[in-house]
Amino acid sequence: MAPASSNAPVLAGVVGHPVCHSLSPVIHTIWAKRAGINGYYIPIDVPPSYDEFARAMDSLRVVGFAGVNVTLPHKEHALRYADKKSENAQAAGAANMLTFSDAGASAENSDITGFAEAVREQRSEPGISALVLGAGGAARGVVLALKALGFTDIRIANRTMERAVALAEAFDLAVIEWGKRSQVLENTDLLVNTTSLGMSGQPSLEMEIGALKPSALIADIVYAPLKTDLLRRAEENSHQTVDGLAMLMHQAVPGFRQWFGEEASVDDELRGELVKELNRRGKT
């Protein structure tokens, strides 16, 4: 929460390596300005090791940071560092939020609620059957979000079968061979890409989506580029889509509430400012 003294600025930030690509400072700066808060949200680059991460967190607590968002490669480090861990963070095996207090550091995973809210924004009843592409940390968070949304038929397809099986066993899911991922789309309500395929500098996601029913929703957690080839093809087929920017905005809400003490609004104005920033960076 914001400090009691109105003269003391609220300090928060985002920790990663690299961290210069993060849009989180833009989001929180806009919200703080709207709320008239004397606060700063700062990008902090921390080398990849746990020891470096722990030292950085100790230092931020000493100087009075209320908390930080955590991005790659430190999400597992954040969970390890925390004195208190939420159920979502423990289930995901990673945290993207640390909140500091006299009682210690508390870990949360708002990526889960962020994805769930982004889907709900498009459709209040998204369905029961989903195909998730990928089996990394992001996929774990998406699976937990899907379960919270009421999906009961969740399937995993990953380029490495061993990782797909491990994720499926952890959450009682079905595994689809990567080469057969397009063959199971007929009854799929939601297709989610959590892989790096389609991201700037990465190969495209080669996948035929013509078998998807017209009502199917297609999501991609990538936001650079904002409109991946998968989402572009989905729109050409008149499917509703959820992009990575929607998830990013919604996952930021709990942190702003916790650290700055105010509610935050995810709206068209915020999206417009973020799209402008992506355009400035040449990421759309």
URVENDA-V300637 format. One record per pair of residues at least 24 apart in sequence whose ideal C-beta (glycine too) atoms are under 10 Angstrom apart, sorted by the first residue. I is the first residue (numbers start at 1). J is the second residue. Records with the same first field share a line. If there is no record, write none. Layout:
I = J  J
This chain:
1 = 66  67  99  101  257  258  259  260  261  262
2 = 35  37  38  39  66  258  259  260  261  262
3 = 38  39  64  66  261
5 = 38
6 = 37  38
7 = 38
8 = 38  39  64
9 = 37  38  39  40  64
10 = 37  38  39  40  41  64  65  66  67  256  259  260  261  262
11 = 39  40  41  42  60  63  64  65  66  67  68  100  259
12 = 39  40  41  42  60  65  66  67  68  69  98  99  100  255  256  258  259  260
13 = 40  41  42  43  44  60  65  66  67  68  69  70  259
14 = 41  42  43  44  45  68  69  70  71  96  252  255
15 = 42  43  44  45  46  53  56  57  60  68  69  70  71  74  75  77  78  96  98
16 = 43  44  45  46  48  68  69  70  71  72  73  74  75  96
17 = 44  45  46  47  48  49  52  53  71  72  73  74
18 = 43  45  71  72  73
19 = 43  44  45  46  69  70  71  72  74
20 = 45  281
21 = 71  200  223  224  281  283
22 = 69  71  248
23 = 223  224  244  245  248  249  252  273  274  277  278  281  283
24 = 68  69  71  96  248  249  251  252  255  256
25 = 69  277
26 = 252  270  273  274  276  277  278
27 = 69  248  249  251  252  253  255  256  264  266  270  273  274  277
28 = 69  252  255  256  259  260  264
29 = 273
30 = 264  265  269  270  273  274
31 = 252  253  256  257  260  262  263  264  265  266  270
32 = 256  259  260  262  264
34 = 262  264  265  269  270
35 = 256  260  261  262  263  264  265
36 = 262
37 = 256  259  260  261  262
38 = 260
39 = 66  256  259  260  261  262
40 = 65
41 = 68  69  252  255  256  259  260
42 = 68
43 = 69  71
44 = 68  69  70
46 = 70  73  74  77
47 = 73  74
48 = 72  73  74  77
49 = 73  74  77
50 = 74  76  77  78  80  81
51 = 77
52 = 77
53 = 77  78  80  81
54 = 80  81
56 = 81
57 = 81  82  98  100  105
58 = 105
60 = 98  100  105
61 = 98  100  101  102  104  105
62 = 100
64 = 100
65 = 98  99  100  259
66 = 98  99  100  101  255  258  259  260  261
67 = 97  98  99  100  101  105  106  108  255  258  259  260
68 = 96  97  98  99  100  105  255  259
69 = 95  96  97  98  110  111  251  252  254  255  256  259
70 = 94  95  96  97  98  107  109
71 = 96  111
72 = 96  137  138
73 = 137
74 = 98
75 = 107  109  111  137  138  141
76 = 137
78 = 105  107  108  109
79 = 107  108  109
80 = 107
81 = 105  107
82 = 106  107  108
83 = 107
84 = 108
85 = 109
86 = 110  112
87 = 144
88 = 112  113  141  144  145  148
89 = 141
91 = 140  141  143  144  147  170  171
92 = 137  138  139  140  141  142  143  144  145
93 = 137  140  141  170
94 = 136  137  138  140  141
96 = 137  141  251  252  254  255
97 = 251  252  254  255  258  259
98 = 255
99 = 254  255  258  259
100 = 259
106 = 258
108 = 254  255  258
109 = 137  140  141  144  145  251  254
110 = 141  247  250  251  252  253  254  255  257  258
111 = 137  138  140  141  142  144  145  221  247  248  250  251
112 = 140  141  142  143  144  145  146  147  148  251
113 = 141  144  145  148  247  250  251  253  254
114 = 141  145  221  246  247  248  249  250  251  252  253  254  266
115 = 141  142  143  144  145  146  148  149  192  194  219  221  242  244  246  247  248  250  251
116 = 141  142  144  145  146  147  148  149  247  250  251
117 = 145  149  246  247  249  250  251  253  266
118 = 145  219  221  242  243  244  245  246  247  248  249  250  251  266
119 = 145  146  148  149  151  190  192  217  219  242  246  247  250
120 = 145  149  242  250
121 = 242  246  247  249  250  266
122 = 190  217  219  240  241  242  246
123 = 149  189  190  215  217  240  242
125 = 149  150  189
126 = 150  151  189  190  215  216  217  219  240  242
127 = 151  152  153  187  188  189  190  213  215  216  217
128 = 152  153  154  187  189  190
129 = 153  154  155  184  185  186  187  188  189  190  191  216
130 = 154  155  156  173  188  189  190  191  192  216  217  219
131 = 155  156  157  174  176  181  182  184  185  187  188  189  190  191  192  193  212  216
132 = 156  157  158  164  167  173  176  190  191  192  193  194  195  219
133 = 157  158  159  164  176  178  181  191  192  193  194  195  197  205  207  220  230
134 = 158  159  160  163  164  167  192  193  194  195  196  197  221
135 = 159  160  161  162  163  164  165  166  167  168  170  173  175  194  195
136 = 160  163  167  194  195  196
137 = 194
138 = 192  193  194  195  196  221  222  247
139 = 163  164  167  171  173  192  193  194  195  221
140 = 167  170  171  194
141 = 194  221  247  251
142 = 190  192  193  194  219  221  247
143 = 167  168  170  171  173  192  194
144 = 171
145 = 192  247
146 = 171  173  190  192
147 = 171  172  173
149 = 190
151 = 189  190
153 = 187  188  189
154 = 190  192
155 = 181  184  188
156 = 181  194
157 = 181  182  184  195  207
158 = 194  195
159 = 195  197
178 = 207
181 = 205  207  208  209
182 = 206  207  208  209  210  211  212
183 = 208  211
184 = 211
185 = 209  210  211  212  213  216
186 = 211  212  213  216
187 = 211  212  213  216
188 = 212  213  216  217  218
189 = 213  215  216  217
190 = 216  217  218  219  240  242
191 = 216  217  218  219  220  230  234  239  241
192 = 217  218  219  220  221  242
193 = 218  219  220  221  222  228  230  231  244
194 = 219  220  221  222
195 = 220  221  222
196 = 221  222
197 = 222  228  229  230
198 = 222  224  225  227  228  229  230  231  232  244
199 = 223  224  225  228  244  283
200 = 224  225  228  281  282  283  284
202 = 228
203 = 229
204 = 228  229  230  233
205 = 229  230  233
206 = 230
207 = 233
208 = 233
209 = 233  234  236  237  239
210 = 237
212 = 237  239
213 = 239
214 = 238  239  240
215 = 239  240
216 = 240
217 = 241  242
218 = 242  243
219 = 243  244  246  247
220 = 244  247
221 = 245  246  247  248
222 = 247
223 = 247  248  249  274  275  278  283  284
224 = 278  281  282  283  284
225 = 278  282  283  284
226 = 271  274  275  278  279  283  284
227 = 284
243 = 271
245 = 270  271  274  275  278  284
246 = 271
248 = 274
249 = 274
